[in-house]
């Protein structure tokens, strides 16, 4: 049945559907989701931003663990009839779909955060279209997409309210527990990956996710206890705030060119940790005047 579904998409593929699939799959890619998440955290609502980011991070960690345990190959790897497309996004094993997990957790928690009909409808459509795009592109089985949907939406339902209702002291305690834990596990993984002791396909993406979780949570803890930035401001000020912050994100990701290939995994650990720390503490601290009207 799974093969028949994928072959149906394969048989009805054309350049227009290719364009649509490549467009909608981007709404499950971490670069775009991070960009939207940071806009919410920096410019809209800190508490909602923290809750949405937390749901996203925990769902992606869960997905990474499932990938490492199940080690399911992707459709185009086992079915010669399937022509995989957009393969640069097909990293790691297949189950569950990381794009679908990312979209399902982010957009469902966003719908819970803002509770407006047009937002809920838009978010629901995007979750569905991301899942369909992954099957159309031949990089995921239907069960991968179903698993990602269940994991992402269930994480939102179970944990969004808990994260949203946390007070500053609770955020500090929670983040100081899970931040160092995530960083420690990610660092060990980076070392083992560098030494060739663990499966690169299974653990590279999980290591990066844990690294950004560690950096983000240490930053959330510092912000809640010491920084206390404000999201209020004029539209122009918010645009400036966002652009400057995203330039910092871009510079951090460009640090990839600094590390030699032999240090790729350690470099990735440093970059993703620094990315999380920049987003949630360093930029709010350094650009605090941009975060208020005063």
ROPASE-110678 format. One record per residue (C-alpha): x, y, z. Coordinates in nm, 4 decimals. Example, Ala and Ser with C-alpha at 12.3 -4.5 7.8 and 13.67 -1.06 7.14 Angstrom:
2
<atom><px>1.2300</px><py>-0.4500</py><pz>0.7800</pz></atom>
<atom><px>1.3670</px><py>-0.1060</py><pz>0.7140</pz></atom>
***
This chain:
294
<atom><px>0.0000</px><py>0.0000</py><pz>0.0000</pz></atom>
<atom><px>0.2792</px><py>0.2464</py><pz>0.0880</pz></atom>
<atom><px>0.4601</px><py>0.1706</py><pz>-0.2369</pz></atom>
<atom><px>0.1397</px><py>0.2195</py><pz>-0.4343</pz></atom>
<atom><px>0.0836</px><py>0.5633</py><pz>-0.2801</pz></atom>
<atom><px>0.4369</px><py>0.6748</py><pz>-0.3649</pz></atom>
<atom><px>0.4117</px><py>0.5338</py><pz>-0.7186</pz></atom>
<atom><px>0.0867</px><py>0.7254</py><pz>-0.7647</pz></atom>
<atom><px>0.2686</px><py>1.0503</py><pz>-0.6849</pz></atom>
<atom><px>0.5587</px><py>0.9427</py><pz>-0.9071</pz></atom>
<atom><px>0.3316</px><py>0.8640</py><pz>-1.2025</pz></atom>
<atom><px>0.1477</px><py>1.1957</py><pz>-1.1773</pz></atom>
<atom><px>0.4539</px><py>1.4134</py><pz>-1.1295</pz></atom>
<atom><px>0.5205</px><py>1.7134</py><pz>-1.3517</pz></atom>
<atom><px>0.7132</px><py>2.0395</py><pz>-1.3360</pz></atom>
<atom><px>0.4214</px><py>2.2322</py><pz>-1.1833</pz></atom>
<atom><px>0.3690</px><py>1.9794</py><pz>-0.9032</pz></atom>
<atom><px>0.7467</px><py>1.9696</py><pz>-0.8542</pz></atom>
<atom><px>0.7388</px><py>2.3447</py><pz>-0.7950</pz></atom>
<atom><px>0.4497</px><py>2.3186</py><pz>-0.5488</pz></atom>
<atom><px>0.6117</px><py>2.0306</py><pz>-0.3587</pz></atom>
<atom><px>0.9443</px><py>2.2142</py><pz>-0.3319</pz></atom>
<atom><px>0.7633</px><py>2.5275</py><pz>-0.2165</pz></atom>
<atom><px>0.5487</px><py>2.3656</py><pz>0.0512</pz></atom>
<atom><px>0.8247</px><py>2.1384</py><pz>0.1822</pz></atom>
<atom><px>1.0131</px><py>2.4550</py><pz>0.2836</pz></atom>
<atom><px>0.7482</px><py>2.5143</py><pz>0.5517</pz></atom>
<atom><px>0.8853</px><py>2.2078</py><pz>0.7277</pz></atom>
<atom><px>1.2502</px><py>2.3080</py><pz>0.6994</pz></atom>
<atom><px>1.4241</px><py>2.4270</py><pz>1.0092</pz></atom>
<atom><px>1.5740</px><py>2.7416</py><pz>0.8537</pz></atom>
<atom><px>1.2325</px><py>2.8896</py><pz>0.7782</pz></atom>
<atom><px>1.0761</px><py>2.7670</py><pz>1.1032</pz></atom>
<atom><px>1.3627</px><py>2.9148</py><pz>1.3072</pz></atom>
<atom><px>1.3228</px><py>3.2469</py><pz>1.1255</pz></atom>
<atom><px>0.9507</px><py>3.2632</py><pz>1.2064</pz></atom>
<atom><px>1.0047</px><py>3.1452</py><pz>1.5650</pz></atom>
<atom><px>1.2613</px><py>3.4184</py><pz>1.6280</pz></atom>
<atom><px>1.0256</px><py>3.6829</py><pz>1.4922</pz></atom>
<atom><px>0.7627</px><py>3.5696</py><pz>1.7414</pz></atom>
<atom><px>1.0109</px><py>3.5636</py><pz>2.0313</pz></atom>
<atom><px>1.1835</px><py>3.8940</py><pz>1.9480</pz></atom>
<atom><px>0.8927</px><py>4.0990</py><pz>1.8188</pz></atom>
<atom><px>0.5531</px><py>3.9539</py><pz>1.9135</pz></atom>
<atom><px>0.5311</px><py>3.7716</py><pz>2.2471</pz></atom>
<atom><px>0.8139</px><py>3.6266</py><pz>2.4568</pz></atom>
<atom><px>0.6010</px><py>3.3758</py><pz>2.6442</pz></atom>
<atom><px>0.4426</px><py>3.2424</py><pz>2.3268</pz></atom>
<atom><px>0.7817</px><py>3.2361</py><pz>2.1591</pz></atom>
<atom><px>0.9314</px><py>3.0350</py><pz>2.4441</pz></atom>
<atom><px>0.6433</px><py>2.7868</py><pz>2.4405</pz></atom>
<atom><px>0.6479</px><py>2.7427</py><pz>2.0621</pz></atom>
<atom><px>1.0264</px><py>2.6995</py><pz>2.0541</pz></atom>
<atom><px>1.0157</px><py>2.4485</py><pz>2.3393</pz></atom>
<atom><px>0.7482</px><py>2.2363</py><pz>2.1736</pz></atom>
<atom><px>0.9455</px><py>2.2445</py><pz>1.8489</pz></atom>
<atom><px>1.2750</px><py>2.1471</py><pz>2.0106</pz></atom>
<atom><px>1.1317</px><py>1.8620</py><pz>2.2147</pz></atom>
<atom><px>0.9405</px><py>1.7187</py><pz>1.9190</pz></atom>
<atom><px>1.2543</px><py>1.7283</py><pz>1.7034</pz></atom>
<atom><px>1.4605</px><py>1.5594</py><pz>1.9732</pz></atom>
<atom><px>1.1927</px><py>1.2910</py><pz>1.9987</pz></atom>
<atom><px>1.1921</px><py>1.2484</py><pz>1.6221</pz></atom>
<atom><px>1.5696</px><py>1.2220</py><pz>1.6167</pz></atom>
<atom><px>1.5619</px><py>0.9494</py><pz>1.8808</pz></atom>
<atom><px>1.3032</px><py>0.7518</py><pz>1.6823</pz></atom>
<atom><px>1.5161</px><py>0.7851</py><pz>1.3678</pz></atom>
<atom><px>1.8220</px><py>0.6537</py><pz>1.5502</pz></atom>
<atom><px>1.6286</px><py>0.3577</py><pz>1.6924</pz></atom>
<atom><px>1.4308</px><py>0.2512</py><pz>1.3855</pz></atom>
<atom><px>1.6877</px><py>0.3297</py><pz>1.1100</pz></atom>
<atom><px>1.4246</px><py>0.3039</py><pz>0.8369</pz></atom>
<atom><px>1.5691</px><py>0.3625</py><pz>0.4852</pz></atom>
<atom><px>1.4090</px><py>0.6205</py><pz>0.2590</pz></atom>
<atom><px>1.1833</px><py>0.5172</py><pz>-0.0325</pz></atom>
<atom><px>1.4228</px><py>0.6218</py><pz>-0.3090</pz></atom>
<atom><px>1.6947</px><py>0.4114</py><pz>-0.1433</pz></atom>
<atom><px>1.5001</px><py>0.0846</py><pz>-0.1680</pz></atom>
<atom><px>1.2650</px><py>0.1399</py><pz>-0.4622</pz></atom>
<atom><px>1.4380</px><py>0.1914</py><pz>-0.7992</pz></atom>
<atom><px>1.1106</px><py>0.3256</py><pz>-0.9429</pz></atom>
<atom><px>1.1136</px><py>0.6206</py><pz>-0.7028</pz></atom>
<atom><px>1.3097</px><py>0.9239</py><pz>-0.8131</pz></atom>
<atom><px>1.3968</px><py>1.1130</py><pz>-0.4981</pz></atom>
<atom><px>1.3825</px><py>1.4919</py><pz>-0.5295</pz></atom>
<atom><px>1.5256</px><py>1.7705</py><pz>-0.3149</pz></atom>
<atom><px>1.7685</px><py>1.5195</py><pz>-0.1702</pz></atom>
<atom><px>1.9662</px><py>1.7883</py><pz>0.0123</pz></atom>
<atom><px>1.6820</px><py>1.7884</py><pz>0.2677</pz></atom>
<atom><px>1.6782</px><py>1.4094</py><pz>0.3009</pz></atom>
<atom><px>1.9360</px><py>1.3712</py><pz>0.5752</pz></atom>
<atom><px>1.9173</px><py>1.1015</py><pz>0.8399</pz></atom>
<atom><px>1.6886</px><py>0.8016</py><pz>0.8398</pz></atom>
<atom><px>1.3290</px><py>0.8057</py><pz>0.7260</pz></atom>
<atom><px>1.0966</px><py>0.7470</py><pz>1.0251</pz></atom>
<atom><px>0.9456</px><py>0.9766</py><pz>1.1339</pz></atom>
<atom><px>0.9530</px><py>1.2555</py><pz>0.8775</pz></atom>
<atom><px>1.1536</px><py>1.5393</py><pz>1.0306</pz></atom>
<atom><px>0.9912</px><py>1.7992</py><pz>0.8057</pz></atom>
<atom><px>0.6437</px><py>1.6801</py><pz>0.9010</pz></atom>
<atom><px>0.7345</px><py>1.6671</py><pz>1.2707</pz></atom>
<atom><px>0.8766</px><py>2.0181</py><pz>1.2502</pz></atom>
<atom><px>0.5721</px><py>2.1568</py><pz>1.0680</pz></atom>
<atom><px>0.3209</px><py>1.9726</py><pz>1.2857</pz></atom>
<atom><px>0.4749</px><py>2.0835</py><pz>1.6151</pz></atom>
<atom><px>0.5437</px><py>2.4426</py><pz>1.5096</pz></atom>
<atom><px>0.2170</px><py>2.5188</py><pz>1.3319</pz></atom>
<atom><px>-0.0057</px><py>2.3370</py><pz>1.5807</pz></atom>
<atom><px>0.1565</px><py>2.5195</py><pz>1.8722</pz></atom>
<atom><px>0.1301</px><py>2.8474</py><pz>1.6802</pz></atom>
<atom><px>-0.2418</px><py>2.7834</py><pz>1.6340</pz></atom>
<atom><px>-0.2738</px><py>2.7143</py><pz>2.0072</pz></atom>
<atom><px>-0.0789</px><py>3.0308</py><pz>2.0880</pz></atom>
<atom><px>-0.2820</px><py>3.2764</py><pz>1.8815</pz></atom>
<atom><px>-0.6227</px><py>3.1055</py><pz>1.8616</pz></atom>
<atom><px>-0.7563</px><py>3.2866</py><pz>1.5558</pz></atom>
<atom><px>-0.9598</px><py>3.0977</py><pz>1.2985</pz></atom>
<atom><px>-0.7587</px><py>3.2093</py><pz>0.9948</pz></atom>
<atom><px>-0.4325</px><py>3.1197</py><pz>1.1683</pz></atom>
<atom><px>-0.5640</px><py>2.7772</py><pz>1.2693</pz></atom>
<atom><px>-0.6894</px><py>2.7023</py><pz>0.9180</pz></atom>
<atom><px>-0.3652</px><py>2.8209</py><pz>0.7577</pz></atom>
<atom><px>-0.1546</px><py>2.6199</py><pz>1.0007</pz></atom>
<atom><px>-0.3616</px><py>2.3058</py><pz>0.9445</pz></atom>
<atom><px>-0.3289</px><py>2.3346</py><pz>0.5668</pz></atom>
<atom><px>0.0465</px><py>2.3881</py><pz>0.5869</pz></atom>
<atom><px>0.0931</px><py>2.0805</py><pz>0.8077</pz></atom>
<atom><px>-0.0993</px><py>1.8655</py><pz>0.5584</pz></atom>
<atom><px>0.0774</px><py>2.0094</py><pz>0.2540</pz></atom>
<atom><px>0.4229</px><py>1.9595</py><pz>0.4058</pz></atom>
<atom><px>0.3417</px><py>1.5924</py><pz>0.4679</pz></atom>
<atom><px>0.2099</px><py>1.5421</py><pz>0.1144</pz></atom>
<atom><px>0.5137</px><py>1.7179</py><pz>-0.0327</pz></atom>
<atom><px>0.7511</px><py>1.4772</py><pz>0.1414</pz></atom>
<atom><px>0.5750</px><py>1.1789</py><pz>-0.0137</pz></atom>
<atom><px>0.5540</px><py>1.3433</py><pz>-0.3548</pz></atom>
<atom><px>0.9287</px><py>1.4121</py><pz>-0.3458</pz></atom>
<atom><px>0.9904</px><py>1.0436</py><pz>-0.2766</pz></atom>
<atom><px>1.1892</px><py>1.1017</py><pz>0.0419</pz></atom>
<atom><px>0.9385</px><py>0.9625</py><pz>0.2940</pz></atom>
<atom><px>0.6957</px><py>0.6749</py><pz>0.3328</pz></atom>
<atom><px>0.3336</px><py>0.7472</py><pz>0.4301</pz></atom>
<atom><px>0.4055</px><py>0.5947</py><pz>0.7728</pz></atom>
<atom><px>0.6905</px><py>0.8456</py><pz>0.8170</pz></atom>
<atom><px>0.4513</px><py>1.1317</py><pz>0.7517</pz></atom>
<atom><px>0.1866</px><py>0.9839</py><pz>0.9829</pz></atom>
<atom><px>0.4467</px><py>0.9383</py><pz>1.2556</pz></atom>
<atom><px>0.5639</px><py>1.2978</py><pz>1.2173</pz></atom>
<atom><px>0.2078</px><py>1.4283</py><pz>1.2326</pz></atom>
<atom><px>0.1286</px><py>1.2332</py><pz>1.5476</pz></atom>
<atom><px>0.4550</px><py>1.3224</py><pz>1.7203</pz></atom>
<atom><px>0.4391</px><py>1.6937</py><pz>1.6380</pz></atom>
<atom><px>0.0723</px><py>1.7483</py><pz>1.7188</pz></atom>
<atom><px>0.0804</px><py>1.5309</py><pz>2.0308</pz></atom>
<atom><px>0.3807</px><py>1.7214</py><pz>2.1663</pz></atom>
<atom><px>0.1904</px><py>2.0472</py><pz>2.1175</pz></atom>
<atom><px>-0.1249</px><py>1.9181</py><pz>2.2846</pz></atom>
<atom><px>0.0611</px><py>1.7740</py><pz>2.5824</pz></atom>
<atom><px>0.3177</px><py>2.0453</py><pz>2.6491</pz></atom>
<atom><px>0.2273</px><py>2.3817</py><pz>2.4950</pz></atom>
<atom><px>0.0084</px><py>2.4956</py><pz>2.7852</pz></atom>
<atom><px>0.2687</px><py>2.3848</py><pz>3.0394</pz></atom>
<atom><px>0.5427</px><py>2.5871</py><pz>2.8678</pz></atom>
<atom><px>0.3177</px><py>2.8881</py><pz>2.8136</pz></atom>
<atom><px>0.2094</px><py>2.9058</py><pz>3.1769</pz></atom>
<atom><px>0.5627</px><py>2.8910</py><pz>3.3189</pz></atom>
<atom><px>0.6676</px><py>3.1952</py><pz>3.5203</pz></atom>
<atom><px>1.0212</px><py>3.3357</py><pz>3.4976</pz></atom>
<atom><px>1.1427</px><py>3.1371</py><pz>3.7987</pz></atom>
<atom><px>0.9987</px><py>2.8179</py><pz>3.6508</pz></atom>
<atom><px>1.1582</px><py>2.8882</py><pz>3.3121</pz></atom>
<atom><px>1.4930</px><py>2.9432</py><pz>3.4827</pz></atom>
<atom><px>1.4764</px><py>2.6175</py><pz>3.6784</pz></atom>
<atom><px>1.3491</px><py>2.4126</py><pz>3.3844</pz></atom>
<atom><px>1.6020</px><py>2.5506</py><pz>3.1378</pz></atom>
<atom><px>1.8952</px><py>2.5151</py><pz>3.3767</pz></atom>
<atom><px>1.8070</px><py>2.1460</py><pz>3.4041</pz></atom>
<atom><px>1.7516</px><py>2.0602</py><pz>3.0372</pz></atom>
<atom><px>1.9944</px><py>2.3099</py><pz>2.8808</pz></atom>
<atom><px>2.3148</px><py>2.1658</py><pz>3.0306</pz></atom>
<atom><px>2.1820</px><py>1.8124</py><pz>2.9796</pz></atom>
<atom><px>2.1194</px><py>1.8751</py><pz>2.6106</pz></atom>
<atom><px>2.4596</px><py>2.0381</py><pz>2.5659</pz></atom>
<atom><px>2.6421</px><py>1.7560</py><pz>2.7441</pz></atom>
<atom><px>2.4784</px><py>1.4842</py><pz>2.5344</pz></atom>
<atom><px>2.5367</px><py>1.6821</py><pz>2.2142</pz></atom>
<atom><px>2.9046</px><py>1.7329</py><pz>2.2973</pz></atom>
<atom><px>2.9543</px><py>1.3622</py><pz>2.3618</pz></atom>
<atom><px>2.7814</px><py>1.2827</py><pz>2.0321</pz></atom>
<atom><px>2.9999</px><py>1.5340</py><pz>1.8472</pz></atom>
<atom><px>3.3127</px><py>1.3707</py><pz>1.9886</pz></atom>
<atom><px>3.1925</px><py>1.0194</py><pz>1.9030</pz></atom>
<atom><px>3.0936</px><py>1.1277</py><pz>1.5517</pz></atom>
<atom><px>3.4379</px><py>1.2819</py><pz>1.5019</pz></atom>
<atom><px>3.6009</px><py>0.9562</py><pz>1.6142</pz></atom>
<atom><px>3.3715</px><py>0.7506</py><pz>1.3906</pz></atom>
<atom><px>3.2291</px><py>0.5563</py><pz>1.6832</pz></atom>
<atom><px>2.8572</px><py>0.6111</py><pz>1.6139</pz></atom>
<atom><px>2.6318</px><py>0.6116</py><pz>1.3061</pz></atom>
<atom><px>2.6652</px><py>0.9426</py><pz>1.1213</pz></atom>
<atom><px>2.3247</px><py>0.9064</py><pz>0.9533</pz></atom>
<atom><px>2.1486</px><py>0.8339</py><pz>1.2813</pz></atom>
<atom><px>2.3075</px><py>1.0907</py><pz>1.5094</pz></atom>
<atom><px>2.4264</px><py>1.3980</py><pz>1.3155</pz></atom>
<atom><px>2.0901</px><py>1.5779</py><pz>1.3032</pz></atom>
<atom><px>2.0068</px><py>1.4731</py><pz>1.6594</pz></atom>
<atom><px>2.3386</px><py>1.6154</py><pz>1.7803</pz></atom>
<atom><px>2.2644</px><py>1.9491</py><pz>1.6127</pz></atom>
<atom><px>1.9152</px><py>1.9622</py><pz>1.7617</pz></atom>
<atom><px>2.0450</px><py>1.8904</py><pz>2.1114</pz></atom>
<atom><px>2.3162</px><py>2.1538</py><pz>2.0675</pz></atom>
<atom><px>2.0662</px><py>2.4244</py><pz>1.9746</pz></atom>
<atom><px>1.8386</px><py>2.3103</py><pz>2.2586</pz></atom>
<atom><px>2.1266</px><py>2.3418</py><pz>2.5039</pz></atom>
<atom><px>2.2260</px><py>2.6876</py><pz>2.3850</pz></atom>
<atom><px>1.8659</px><py>2.8091</py><pz>2.3627</pz></atom>
<atom><px>1.7732</px><py>2.6882</py><pz>2.7082</pz></atom>
<atom><px>2.0778</px><py>2.8391</py><pz>2.8734</pz></atom>
<atom><px>1.9840</px><py>3.1639</py><pz>2.6990</pz></atom>
<atom><px>1.6177</px><py>3.1394</py><pz>2.8020</pz></atom>
<atom><px>1.7326</px><py>3.0899</py><pz>3.1621</pz></atom>
<atom><px>1.9594</px><py>3.3954</py><pz>3.1511</pz></atom>
<atom><px>1.6917</px><py>3.6084</py><pz>2.9849</pz></atom>
<atom><px>1.4240</px><py>3.5147</py><pz>3.2371</pz></atom>
<atom><px>1.6483</px><py>3.5899</py><pz>3.5345</pz></atom>
<atom><px>1.8689</px><py>3.8811</py><pz>3.4274</pz></atom>
<atom><px>1.7844</px><py>4.0385</py><pz>3.0889</pz></atom>
<atom><px>1.4051</px><py>4.0851</py><pz>3.0690</pz></atom>
<atom><px>1.3890</px><py>4.2412</py><pz>2.7234</pz></atom>
<atom><px>1.0665</px><py>4.3931</py><pz>2.5920</pz></atom>
<atom><px>0.9029</px><py>4.3049</py><pz>2.2606</pz></atom>
<atom><px>0.7087</px><py>4.6311</py><pz>2.2364</pz></atom>
<atom><px>0.8064</px><py>4.8930</py><pz>1.9802</pz></atom>
<atom><px>0.7046</px><py>5.0632</py><pz>1.6588</pz></atom>
<atom><px>0.6766</px><py>4.8565</py><pz>1.3410</pz></atom>
<atom><px>0.9962</px><py>5.0148</py><pz>1.2081</pz></atom>
<atom><px>1.1826</px><py>4.9364</py><pz>1.5298</pz></atom>
<atom><px>1.0631</px><py>4.5756</py><pz>1.5209</pz></atom>
<atom><px>1.1718</px><py>4.5345</py><pz>1.1599</pz></atom>
<atom><px>1.5149</px><py>4.6761</py><pz>1.2446</pz></atom>
<atom><px>1.5365</px><py>4.4542</py><pz>1.5515</pz></atom>
<atom><px>1.4546</px><py>4.1451</py><pz>1.3490</pz></atom>
<atom><px>1.6880</px><py>4.2230</py><pz>1.0593</pz></atom>
<atom><px>1.9852</px><py>4.2876</py><pz>1.2871</pz></atom>
<atom><px>1.9158</px><py>3.9704</py><pz>1.4828</pz></atom>
<atom><px>1.8910</px><py>3.7586</py><pz>1.1681</pz></atom>
<atom><px>2.2185</px><py>3.9021</py><pz>1.0399</pz></atom>
<atom><px>2.3732</px><py>3.7652</py><pz>1.3578</pz></atom>
<atom><px>2.2176</px><py>3.4250</py><pz>1.2866</pz></atom>
<atom><px>2.3622</px><py>3.4300</py><pz>0.9348</pz></atom>
<atom><px>2.7102</px><py>3.5179</py><pz>1.0587</pz></atom>
<atom><px>2.6999</px><py>3.2340</py><pz>1.3104</pz></atom>
<atom><px>2.6031</px><py>2.9808</py><pz>1.0436</pz></atom>
<atom><px>2.8843</px><py>3.1104</py><pz>0.8197</pz></atom>
<atom><px>3.1284</px><py>2.9986</py><pz>1.0882</pz></atom>
<atom><px>3.0980</px><py>2.6592</py><pz>0.9171</pz></atom>
<atom><px>3.3705</px><py>2.7772</py><pz>0.6793</pz></atom>
<atom><px>3.6101</px><py>2.8372</py><pz>0.9698</pz></atom>
<atom><px>3.6307</px><py>2.4754</py><pz>1.0827</pz></atom>
<atom><px>3.8269</px><py>2.2161</py><pz>0.8812</pz></atom>
<atom><px>3.6393</px><py>1.9090</py><pz>0.7592</pz></atom>
<atom><px>3.8080</px><py>1.6970</py><pz>1.0249</pz></atom>
<atom><px>3.6414</px><py>1.9165</py><pz>1.2891</pz></atom>
<atom><px>3.3009</px><py>1.9289</py><pz>1.1204</pz></atom>
<atom><px>3.1009</px><py>1.7760</py><pz>1.4066</pz></atom>
<atom><px>3.2693</px><py>1.9752</py><pz>1.6822</pz></atom>
<atom><px>3.2255</px><py>2.2863</py><pz>1.4691</pz></atom>
<atom><px>2.8577</px><py>2.2061</py><pz>1.4192</pz></atom>
<atom><px>2.8158</px><py>2.1631</py><pz>1.7946</pz></atom>
<atom><px>2.9719</px><py>2.5057</py><pz>1.8540</pz></atom>
<atom><px>2.7678</px><py>2.6757</py><pz>1.5796</pz></atom>
<atom><px>2.4323</px><py>2.5384</py><pz>1.6852</pz></atom>
<atom><px>2.4988</px><py>2.6027</py><pz>2.0535</pz></atom>
<atom><px>2.6009</px><py>2.9589</py><pz>1.9751</pz></atom>
<atom><px>2.2948</px><py>3.0008</py><pz>1.7522</pz></atom>
<atom><px>2.0625</px><py>2.9068</py><pz>2.0376</pz></atom>
<atom><px>2.2494</px><py>3.1283</py><pz>2.2823</pz></atom>
<atom><px>2.2492</px><py>3.4232</py><pz>2.0421</pz></atom>
<atom><px>1.8776</px><py>3.3983</py><pz>1.9765</pz></atom>
<atom><px>1.7642</px><py>3.3796</py><pz>2.3367</pz></atom>
<atom><px>2.0232</px><py>3.5742</py><pz>2.5378</pz></atom>
<atom><px>2.3162</px><py>3.7358</py><pz>2.3565</pz></atom>
<atom><px>2.1112</px><py>3.9326</py><pz>2.1066</pz></atom>
<atom><px>1.8454</px><py>4.0385</py><pz>2.3598</pz></atom>
<atom><px>2.1303</px><py>4.1570</py><pz>2.5833</pz></atom>
<atom><px>2.3404</px><py>4.3300</py><pz>2.3172</pz></atom>
<atom><px>2.0460</px><py>4.4847</py><pz>2.1387</pz></atom>
<atom><px>1.8316</px><py>4.5634</py><pz>2.4395</pz></atom>
<atom><px>1.7676</px><py>4.9213</py><pz>2.3260</pz></atom>
<atom><px>1.6150</px><py>4.7871</py><pz>2.0061</pz></atom>
<atom><px>1.3721</px><py>4.5816</py><pz>2.2142</pz></atom>
<atom><px>1.1906</px><py>4.8771</py><pz>2.3666</pz></atom>
<atom><px>1.0735</px><py>5.2275</py><pz>2.2954</pz></atom>
<atom><px>1.2712</px><py>5.3767</py><pz>2.5793</pz></atom>
***
